Amino acid sequence: MKNSRFTEEQIIGFLKQAEAGLPIKELCLSGGFSDATFYKWRAKFGGMQVSEAQRLRELESENAKLKRLLAEAHLDMHALKSVLGVKR
């Protein structure tokens, strides 16, 4: 997954500016991102505080790590079954 050039703090700051009444087009131009990016951020981070967004990032990272470990375990099981000649 591509890392954003903006931190969670910056993203939530942009969202708060929009909530305060700054036009979205103007906010996107000044921030250097597209309207689509803004709406994607609003869907993901809308209503969050900075600490909650950081926790979300940590949980996503942990989830990705666990998925990799599970995939490796399944590969190991498949390799062992093929070496031992066990049918599925």
Contacts in CASP RR format, 6 or more apart in sequence:
PFRMAT RR
TARGET T0000
AUTHOR 0000-0000-0000
METHOD contacts of the structure
MODEL  1
MKNSRFTEEQIIGFLKQAEAGLPIKELCLSGGFSDATFYKWRAKFGGMQV
SEAQRLRELESENAKLKRLLAEAHLDMHALKSVLGVKR
4 11 0 8 1.000
6 14 0 8 1.000
6 33 0 8 1.000
8 45 0 8 1.000
8 50 0 8 1.000
8 53 0 8 1.000
8 54 0 8 1.000
8 57 0 8 1.000
9 50 0 8 1.000
9 53 0 8 1.000
11 41 0 8 1.000
11 45 0 8 1.000
11 53 0 8 1.000
12 45 0 8 1.000
12 46 0 8 1.000
12 48 0 8 1.000
12 49 0 8 1.000
12 50 0 8 1.000
12 53 0 8 1.000
14 27 0 8 1.000
14 31 0 8 1.000
14 33 0 8 1.000
14 38 0 8 1.000
14 41 0 8 1.000
15 41 0 8 1.000
15 42 0 8 1.000
15 45 0 8 1.000
15 46 0 8 1.000
15 47 0 8 1.000
17 27 0 8 1.000
18 24 0 8 1.000
18 27 0 8 1.000
18 38 0 8 1.000
18 42 0 8 1.000
24 35 0 8 1.000
24 38 0 8 1.000
25 35 0 8 1.000
27 38 0 8 1.000
28 34 0 8 1.000
28 35 0 8 1.000
28 37 0 8 1.000
28 38 0 8 1.000
45 53 0 8 1.000
48 56 0 8 1.000
81 88 0 8 1.000
END
